[in-house]
């Protein structure tokens, strides 16, 4: 059964890979991918994108065009695994590094829906502009974690299941909770993880 599914994934990948700004060697997209504006998405080599993911770039909402002019607004680095049902959507700048593991149902966005004008329906208001998310190399993000706009996650950090990341997470640390807080850091002198 796995061989059949893998063959279907390779076939599906061959159909969709030409839509992206770049699609690296040995990368694979499992059926089915929900995407919009993949011409702004860069996928490195050896990337594994799970089933039923949403990976897209927003260029307008509520009749408002997004201001970003970048040729690549969402970049996924080499040898990164994206779990089933992940939701990653950019309108400006999301960068996911190399050797990153995203568990299923992870949410990452560099923007929010504006809501300031109470005289208008939400569908008539623009998306926030100028946001970013940077996930550095060798990061693990647990199941159902949410990474909100304007956040940098340092190299070798671990984000716990169901965490909501609202501010930067230092390298070599473990962050859990809502909002996420650092509970451990790696001590290079002692060569072990220490509670903080």
Residue pairs with C-beta under 8 A, 6 or more apart in sequence:
5 30
8 31
9 28
9 29
9 30
9 31
10 28
12 29
12 30
12 31
12 32
13 27
13 28
13 29
16 29
16 33
16 35
16 38
17 23
17 27
17 29
19 35
19 38
19 39
20 38
20 39
20 41
20 42
20 43
21 38
21 39
21 40
21 41
21 42
21 71
21 72
22 42
22 43
22 44
22 72
23 43
24 43
24 44
24 45
24 46
24 47
24 78
25 45
25 46
26 45
26 46
27 43
27 44
27 45
27 46
27 47
27 48
27 49
28 47
28 48
28 49
29 49
30 48
30 49
30 50
30 51
30 84
31 51
32 51
32 52
33 49
33 53
33 54
33 55
34 52
34 53
34 54
34 55
34 56
35 41
35 54
35 55
35 56
36 56
36 57
36 58
36 59
37 56
37 57
37 58
37 59
38 55
38 56
38 57
40 57
40 59
40 70
40 71
40 72
40 73
40 74
40 90
41 55
41 56
41 57
41 72
41 73
41 74
41 75
41 76
42 72
42 74
42 75
42 76
43 49
43 76
44 75
44 76
44 77
44 78
44 79
44 80
44 98
45 78
45 79
46 78
46 79
46 80
47 76
47 77
47 78
47 79
47 80
47 81
47 82
48 80
48 81
48 82
49 55
49 82
49 86
50 81
50 82
50 83
50 84
50 85
50 86
50 104
51 84
51 85
52 84
52 85
53 82
53 84
53 85
53 86
53 87
53 88
54 86
54 87
54 88
54 89
55 74
55 76
55 82
55 86
55 88
55 89
56 74
56 88
56 89
56 90
57 73
57 74
57 89
57 90
57 91
58 66
58 89
58 90
58 91
58 111
58 127
59 65
59 66
59 91
60 66
61 113
61 126
61 127
62 122
62 123
62 124
62 125
62 126
62 127
63 124
64 125
64 126
64 127
66 91
66 92
66 127
66 129
67 92
67 129
67 130
68 91
68 92
68 93
68 129
70 92
70 93
73 90
73 91
73 92
73 93
73 94
74 88
74 90
74 94
75 94
75 95
75 96
76 82
76 96
77 95
77 96
77 97
77 98
77 99
77 100
77 137
78 98
78 99
79 98
79 99
80 96
80 97
80 98
80 99
80 100
80 101
80 102
81 100
81 101
81 102
82 88
82 102
82 106
83 101
83 102
83 103
83 104
83 105
83 106
83 143
84 104
84 105
85 104
85 105
86 102
86 104
86 105
86 106
86 107
86 108
87 105
87 106
87 107
87 108
87 109
88 94
88 96
88 106
88 107
88 108
88 109
89 108
89 109
89 111
90 109
90 110
90 111
90 133
91 110
91 111
91 127
91 129
91 131
92 110
92 111
92 129
92 130
92 131
92 132
93 110
93 131
93 132
93 133
94 108
94 109
94 110
94 132
94 133
94 134
95 132
95 133
95 134
95 135
96 102
96 108
96 135
97 134
97 135
97 136
97 137
97 138
97 139
97 155
98 137
98 138
99 137
99 138
100 135
100 137
100 138
100 139
100 140
100 141
101 139
101 140
101 141
102 108
102 141
103 140
103 141
103 142
103 143
103 144
103 145
103 161
104 143
104 144
105 143
105 144
106 141
106 142
106 143
106 144
106 145
106 146
106 147
107 144
107 145
107 146
107 147
108 133
108 135
108 146
108 147
109 131
109 133
109 147
109 148
109 149
110 131
110 132
110 133
110 149
110 150
111 127
111 128
111 129
111 131
111 149
112 127
112 128
112 148
112 149
113 122
113 125
113 127
113 128
114 125
114 126
114 127
114 128
115 122
115 125
116 125
117 125
128 149
131 149
131 150
132 149
132 150
133 147
133 149
133 150
133 151
133 152
134 151
134 152
134 153
135 141
135 147
135 153
136 152
136 153
136 154
136 155
136 157
136 171
137 155
137 156
138 155
138 156
139 153
139 154
139 155
139 156
139 157
139 158
139 159
140 157
140 158
140 159
141 147
141 153
141 159
142 158
142 159
142 160
142 161
142 162
142 163
143 161
143 162
144 161
144 162
145 159
145 160
145 161
145 162
145 163
145 164
145 165
146 163
146 164
146 165
147 153
147 159
147 165
148 164
148 165
148 166
151 165
151 166
151 167
151 168
151 169
152 168
152 169
153 159
153 165
153 168
153 169
154 168
154 169
154 170
154 171
154 172
154 173
155 171
155 172
156 171
156 172
156 186
157 169
157 170
157 171
157 172
157 173
157 174
157 175
158 173
158 174
158 175
159 165
159 169
159 175
159 176
159 180
160 174
160 175
160 176
160 177
160 180
161 176
162 178
163 175
163 176
163 177
163 178
163 180
164 177
164 178
164 179
164 180
165 175
165 179
165 180
166 179
166 180
167 179
167 180
169 175
169 180
169 182
170 182
170 185
172 185
172 186
172 188
173 182
173 184
173 185
173 186
174 182
174 183
174 184
174 185
174 193
175 181
175 182
175 183
176 183
182 196
183 195
183 196
184 193
184 194
184 195
184 196
185 193
185 194
185 196
186 192
186 193
186 194
187 193
187 194
